[in-house]
Each structure stands twice: as C-alpha cells, then as structure tokens.
Amino acid sequence: MTTHVLSDTRVLTGRSLRHILRSPDTIITTAVIPIALMLVFVYVLGGAIHTGADVSYINYMLPGILLITIASGIAYTSYRLFLDMQGGIFERFQSMPIARSGVLWAHVLTSVAANLISIVLVIGVALLMGFRSQAPVQAWIAIAGILILFTLTLTWVAVIAGLSAKSIDGASAFSYPLIFLPFISSAFVPTESMPAPIAWFAENQPVTSIVNSIRALFAQQPLGSDIWVALAWLVGVFVIAYALAIVLYRRKSR
C-alpha cells in the first residue's frame, strides 16, 4: 500500500512539475516581490533603520524576505488546486485506482520544489547586494530544513484554501495576510522599537521566532529558545492544517 501511494504521488508530482516548467513566470513572479522589497529596504530605507545589531542590514532582513518569498509562492498552490477542481481533474482521478492522498501531496511537493527555486533566486540577488555569511554547511542545512518545514506548513494551509474557495480570487487572496505577517515581527526592525501592544504581538507570533532562528544560524550565534518555539509553531500548524485538508478533501471527493 505504501509503495502504491509513493508511486502515485511521484507520477502526479511529475505532472504538476511539468506545468511549472511550462510556465516559469510563476516562479519569477514569486521572486520579484521579495527582491523589490530588498531593494527598497536596503537602498531606500536601510540607512534610516537602526537594528542595534552588528551586521549589515541585508544580513538582518534576509530571513524575513525568505519567508515572504514562500508566503507569496504558496498562493499558486491554492490557485492550481482550485483550477484542478473546477476543471474536473479530481473527478477523473477518483475514477482511477489512484491513492487519494497522492493527489494532494503532488501539489504540496510541487510547491516545495518551486519555492526552493524562488529562494535560491532571492539569495542569489542578496549576495549581489552584499549579503555574506560564514555559516558552516550544517547551519545552511538547518536553515534549509526550517524553510522547507515552513513551506510544507503554509502549503497545507493553501490546500485548505484551494479546496474551500468559491472563486480564483478567493483561492489566492488568503496568502495576503501571510505575506503581511513578517512586517509585524522582528524581520525588519527590532520589536523593542514598536509600541507596546504591537511589540507584544510581534514577539509572540510565529514569524519572529522563525526569523530569529534563521538569523542566528546565518550569524553563527546561539539559537536559544527561539528554535524550539519556531519548531513547535510549525509542527503544530502543519499537523492541524494537514488533518483539516484531508477531511475537507474527503468530503469533496464523496
């Protein structure tokens, strides 16, 4: 049974990836907004922002930009899933001996692959803008792991939106609050500089702990409790989103 599910997921993922390769503009579009934000924050606003950290501003804000890149990219997963449902593709799959979970996992794994490409593009531009890190290979692997888990978590949230949306606009609009969330965190300025109520929210929302963890890994600094808070948030939301997506998909498949 496990082999059957893995085989079906592999085939369906290949189908989704071919759609991405035929329209690479989706990946480019995903990377354009974060790159534009980097240019504005570093070259226009960077000189007026005081982080209190002994690092260049591009080094300080890159973790938040990477999360925005992922939050932008997962909207396409919801969009493609909605189009598959409206186009009758799911009904065709239901008439075939295909594992149900493989249909959803194909979209999720495609999202991970597409977002990783976007992240590489953003990091490449950041290097051209002066980003530097002496982090060892193990730290880069840890950063990649956090970003992949973040992508998986948000993608399952996108699956819920894609399955429950009533229109194409509704399928992708859910991502806007997720894109905005890093702005109310430690991604661009220290939370200490914010008014007390906003600072409280920023310090206790998941993006701050994720950003702090990635920033510490880039700078080879102690992770502290941020990494455990980040993992708790990511794993918790992942489990809930995955369960809700499966339940919703089964209801849609009846």
Buried (B, 14 or more C-beta within 10 A) or exposed (E): EEEEBEEBBEEBBEEBBEBBEEEEEBBEBBBBBBBEBBEEBBEEBBEEBEBEEEBBBBBBBBBBBBBBBBBBBBBBBBBBBBBBBEEEBBEEBEEEEBBBBBBBBBBBBBBBBBBBBBBEBBBEBBEEBEBEBEBEEEBEEBBEEBBBBBBBBBBBBBBBBBBBBEEEEBBBBBBEEBBEBBBBBBBBBBBEEBEEEEBEBBBEBBBBBBBBBBBBBBBEEEBEEBBEBBBEBBEEBBEBBBEBBBEBBEEEEE
